Amino acid sequence: MASRAWSSIIRFLLVVLVMTTANWNAVPVKADGRGTCQIAYGLTPTSIPDWLMPAEENTDLTTANRYDILAAKLLSSGLIDGSSCPAQSLNPDGSANGCGIELTTDQVKVWQNRYDPTILTYSRSNDLPPTVVKAVIAVESQFWPAANWTQGEIGLGQMTGYGADLVLMWRPDYYQSICRQAFGGKSCSTQYQFLDLSTQLLLRGLVLKEIDATCPSCAGGVDIEKGKQAVQVLTETLNASCMQSTRVIYLATGKSPAALLSFEDYWRLVLANYHAGAGCVYQALRKTGNPNSWNSIAANFSGGCGSGAEYIRRIEEQIKP
């Protein structure tokens, strides 16, 4: 999940300011058997493509992709002994060399499927397509659950402070669970967006801490079980992105997502919103004369928002059969 450009952040704050007057975070969950994202879309899709299919008991998420960043993490953490390869299997920049990539092939396959049962569990409980959830993790972290506090990207979904802000604002039940952690079991009577900035920062910090699987005393420096918590929070955040995206579309066009976009293209916009932020999405929608397809919207991401369109391309690479 990328940090926003300053122009995007400013626009995002303007969107939030308007949003707080309308109680748009009160979208019901699982009404009429539909999940949050289908409700936010505004219409029950007549057909759903394979990559957006809901989780079933027999859904197989197994992949066997090459992930070079994951290979380097397995080597540098000591989880795999790279001494049989030149330079301990690592290049001077910390990436895995050719021998190291070959050495880690089997374990890379194990790691990229390690969280499949957890992905299925939380995808079912949050009515989300598990293929999308796994693809987001692949693009964001390559299934390495430790945090990068220097860059401010935490957990399997590489959540930032902006991502924590998103889930706290749009998922009131999750917001209350974090509040109870912060204030000794007491719930928060004030909505998140109306809290003072210092309290908001405290709660964001707790969200990020909750999904940080860094563990100096654990093998490889990561707590694999803690990574499962990051999957849960990621699914909450994707639902939050669906809700926020619907609001942004309405603010930019005065229409519901279903009146403009196919269900597939709506999901592409939701994922771009997760990655680049509501400000970038709003700006692209406003620049698009007739935002009736993802391609037309993607062509209007500009400046510091340009990664939004590239992000979808990378997600789609992960979901190809």
DOMARVO-773017 format. One record per residue (C-alpha): x, y, z; residue number from 1. Coordinates in steps of 0.2 Angstrom, whole numbers, plus 2048, in hexadecimal, padded with zeros to 3 digits. Each point is the difference from the previous one (the first is absolute). Example, Ala and Ser with C-alpha at 12.3 -4.5 7.8 and 13.67 -1.06 7.14 Angstrom:
// DOMARVO-773017
    xx    yy    zz    nr
   83E   7EA   827     1
   806   811   7FD     2
This chain:
// DOMARVO-773017
    xx    yy    zz    nr
   800   800   800     1
   809   810   7FA     2
   801   810   809     3
   7F6   80E   7F8     4
   807   80F   7F7     5
   7FD   810   809     6
   7F3   806   7F3     7
   7F7   7F0   802     8
   800   801   813     9
   7F8   812   7FF    10
   7F3   7FA   7F5    11
   7FD   7F1   80B    12
   7FD   80B   80F    13
   7F4   80A   7F6    14
   7F6   7F0   7FB    15
   800   7FB   813    16
   7F9   811   805    17
   7F1   7FE   7F5    18
   7FE   7EE   804    19
   7FE   803   813    20
   7F0   80A   7FD    21
   7F7   7F1   7F8    22
   804   7F1   80B    23
   805   7F6   7F1    24
   809   7F3   80B    25
   7F0   7F9   805    26
   7FE   7F4   7F1    27
   7F8   7F0   807    28
   80A   7F0   7FE    29
   7F9   7F0   7F8    30
   7EF   808   7FD    31
   7F6   7F4   7F5    32
   80E   7F4   800    33
   80C   80C   7F8    34
   811   806   807    35
   806   811   803    36
   808   803   7EF    37
   7F1   7F9   7F6    38
   7F4   80C   80A    39
   80C   80E   7FD    40
   800   7FD   7EE    41
   7EE   803   7FF    42
   7FA   7F1   7F6    43
   801   7ED   802    44
   80B   7FB   7F1    45
   7F8   7F5   7F3    46
   810   7F7   7FD    47
   810   800   80A    48
   811   7FC   7F8    49
   80B   7F2   808    50
   80C   80C   808    51
   7F2   808   80A    52
   7F7   7F0   805    53
   7FC   7FE   813    54
   80A   7F4   80B    55
   7F9   7EE   800    56
   805   7F2   80B    57
   809   7F8   7F2    58
   808   80F   7F9    59
   812   7FD   7FB    60
   80C   80F   801    61
   810   7F6   7FD    62
   80D   809   7F6    63
   812   7FC   7FB    64
   806   811   7FA    65
   812   807   801    66
   802   80D   80D    67
   812   807   801    68
   7FD   80C   80E    69
   7F9   7F1   80B    70
   80F   7F6   7FB    71
   80C   80D   806    72
   7F7   802   810    73
   801   7ED   803    74
   812   801   7FE    75
   805   810   809    76
   7F5   7FA   80F    77
   809   7F0   801    78
   7F1   7F5   7FD    79
   809   7F9   7F2    80
   813   7FD   800    81
   807   808   7F1    82
   812   7FB   803    83
   800   7F3   7F2    84
   7FF   80F   7F4    85
   80D   80E   7FC    86
   7FF   80F   80B    87
   7F4   7F7   80C    88
   7F3   800   7F2    89
   7FE   813   800    90
   805   80E   7F5    91
   808   810   807    92
   7EF   809   800    93
   7F8   7F2   80B    94
   7F7   7F8   7F2    95
   801   7ED   7FD    96
   80D   7FB   7F2    97
   7FB   7F3   7F3    98
   807   7F1   80B    99
   7F6   807   80F   100
   7F0   801   7F6   101
   802   7EE   7FB   102
   805   7FB   812   103
   7F0   808   807   104
   7F3   7F9   7F3   105
   7F8   7F3   80A   106
   7FE   80B   810   107
   7FA   80F   7F5   108
   7F2   7F5   7FB   109
   7FC   7FB   812   110
   800   812   806   111
   7F5   807   7F3   112
   7F3   7F3   804   113
   802   800   813   114
   7F2   80C   803   115
   7F3   7F9   7F4   116
   7F5   7F8   80E   117
   800   811   809   118
   7FC   80A   7F0   119
   7F1   7F4   7FD   120
   7FA   802   812   121
   800   813   800   122
   7FA   801   7EE   123
   7F1   7F6   804   124
   7FC   80A   810   125
   802   811   7F7   126
   7F8   7FA   7EF   127
   80F   804   7F6   128
   808   7F7   7F1   129
   80F   7F6   807   130
   809   801   7F0   131
   801   813   801   132
   805   7FF   812   133
   80F   7F4   7FC   134
   805   80B   7F1   135
   801   810   80B   136
   80B   7F7   80C   137
   80B   7F9   7F2   138
   802   812   7F9   139
   802   809   810   140
   80C   7F4   80A   141
   803   7F0   7F6   142
   7F9   7F7   810   143
   80E   806   80B   144
   7F7   806   810   145
   80D   80B   809   146
   7FE   813   801   147
   80B   80D   7F8   148
   7FE   80E   80C   149
   80C   80B   7F7   150
   7F5   801   7F1   151
   7F0   7FF   80B   152
   7F9   7F0   7F7   153
   7FB   7F3   80C   154
   7FA   7EE   7FE   155
   7FB   7F5   7F2   156
   7F5   80E   7F8   157
   80E   80D   803   158
   7F4   80B   809   159
   805   812   803   160
   7F9   80D   80C   161
   7F4   805   7F2   162
   7F9   7EE   7FF   163
   7FD   800   813   164
   7F7   810   7FE   165
   7F5   7F8   7F2   166
   7FB   7F1   80A   167
   7FD   809   810   168
   7F5   80D   7F7   169
   7F5   7F4   7F6   170
   800   7F0   80B   171
   7F7   805   810   172
   801   7EF   808   173
   812   7FF   7FD   174
   802   811   807   175
   7F8   7FC   810   176
   80B   7F1   802   177
   80F   80B   7FF   178
   7F9   80D   80B   179
   7FD   7F2   80E   180
   812   7FC   7FE   181
   805   812   802   182
   7F5   804   80F   183
   7FF   7F1   80A   184
   7F1   7F8   7FA   185
   7F6   810   7FE   186
   7F7   803   7EF   187
   801   811   7F7   188
   7F0   80A   800   189
   808   80C   7F3   190
   802   7FB   7EE   191
   812   7FE   7FB   192
   7FF   80F   7F4   193
   7FB   80C   80E   194
   80E   7FB   80C   195
   80E   80C   803   196
   810   7FC   7F6   197
   80A   7F9   80E   198
   7F3   7F3   804   199
   7FF   7FC   7ED   200
   813   7FE   7FF   201
   7FF   7F4   810   202
   7F3   7F5   7F8   203
   809   7FF   7EF   204
   810   7FB   809   205
   7F6   7F2   809   206
   7FA   7FA   7EF   207
   811   7FF   7F9   208
   807   7F8   810   209
   7F3   7F3   7FF   210
   805   7FA   7EF   211
   813   801   803   212
   807   7EE   7FF   213
   812   806   804   214
   807   7F4   80E   215
   812   801   804   216
   7FF   7F0   80B   217
   7F7   7F6   7F2   218
   808   7F6   7F2   219
   804   80C   7F2   220
   7FB   80E   80A   221
   7ED   7FE   7FC   222
   7F1   7FA   809   223
   7F7   7F6   7F3   224
   7F0   7FF   80B   225
   800   813   802   226
   7FF   801   7ED   227
   7EF   7F9   801   228
   7FA   80F   809   229
   806   80B   7F1   230
   7F5   7F5   7F4   231
   7F1   804   80B   232
   804   813   800   233
   803   800   7EE   234
   7EF   7F9   7FC   235
   7F8   80D   80B   236
   80A   80D   7F7   237
   7FA   7FA   7EF   238
   7EE   801   806   239
   804   812   806   240
   807   804   7EF   241
   7F0   7FA   7F7   242
   7F6   80B   80B   243
   80B   80F   7FE   244
   801   7FE   7ED   245
   7ED   800   7FE   246
   800   811   80A   247
   80E   807   7F5   248
   7F7   7FB   7F0   249
   7F0   808   806   250
   80A   810   805   251
   809   801   7EF   252
   7F1   7FB   7F5   253
   7F0   800   809   254
   7FD   7EE   7FC   255
   801   7EF   807   256
   80E   7F4   7FB   257
   7F4   7F5   7F7   258
   7F9   80E   7F6   259
   812   803   7F8   260
   80B   7F0   802   261
   7FF   7ED   7FE   262
   803   7F7   810   263
   811   7FB   7FA   264
   805   812   7FC   265
   7F9   806   811   266
   80B   7F3   809   267
   80F   807   7F6   268
   7FC   811   806   269
   7FE   7FA   812   270
   811   7F8   7FF   271
   807   810   7F9   272
   7F8   809   80F   273
   808   7F4   80C   274
   811   803   7F8   275
   800   813   7FB   276
   7F3   807   80B   277
   7EF   809   7FE   278
   808   810   7FA   279
   808   7F8   7F1   280
   7F0   7F7   7FC   281
   7F5   810   801   282
   80C   80A   7F6   283
   801   7F2   7F2   284
   7ED   7FF   800   285
   7FE   813   7FE   286
   80C   801   7F2   287
   7F8   7F2   7F7   288
   7F2   807   7F5   289
   7F5   7F0   801   290
   807   7F4   80D   291
   7F7   7F1   7FA   292
   80F   7F4   7FF   293
   810   7FC   80A   294
   80B   804   7F1   295
   7F9   811   7FE   296
   802   804   812   297
   812   7F8   801   298
   805   80B   7F2   299
   7FD   810   80B   300
   80A   7FB   80F   301
   80E   80D   800   302
   80F   807   809   303
   803   7F7   811   304
   7F0   7F5   7FC   305
   807   7F7   7F1   306
   804   7F0   80A   307
   7ED   7FD   801   308
   7FE   7FA   7EF   309
   811   7F6   801   310
   7FA   7F8   810   311
   7F1   7F8   7F7   312
   80B   7F9   7F2   313
   80A   7F8   80D   314
   7F1   7F9   809   315
   7F9   7F9   7F0   316
   811   7F7   7FD   317
   7FD   7F7   810   318
   7EF   7FA   7FC   319
   803   7F9   7EE   320
   7FD   7EE   7FF   321
